């Protein structure tokens, strides 16, 4: 499971609204909803977010320890 708590904290620190992130990173509202629910998104999306916020991927997400998900 992934967690995006770091992303929300970073947005607060930079005084950026979630709706502003849509435009800055060129992501959809569907993707923003997935992020809000701690659901996985593509690496392309994460790279765009990192570039928009000028940060590293570890600054916006973490992989929670625990049970491994079954591969499809």
C-alpha positions, 0 to 999 in steps of 0.5 A, a space after each residue: 500500500 502506498 501513502 501520500 501523506 508526505 505530498 499533502 504536508 508538502 503542499 501545505 508547506 508550499 501553500 499550494 492547494 490540491 486544485 492548483 496541483 492539478 494544473 501545476 502537474 497536469 494531472 486529472 481530477 480522477 488521479 487526484 482522487 486516487 491520491 486522496 484515497 492512497 491508491 496507486 498512480 502511474 510513475 509518470 504521474 509521480 514524476 510530473 508531481 515531483 517536477 512541479 513541486 521541485 522535489 524527490 519522489 520520497 518527499 511525496 510518497 512512501 510504501 507502507 510496510 505490511 502485507 504484500 499485495 498479490 501480483 495479477 
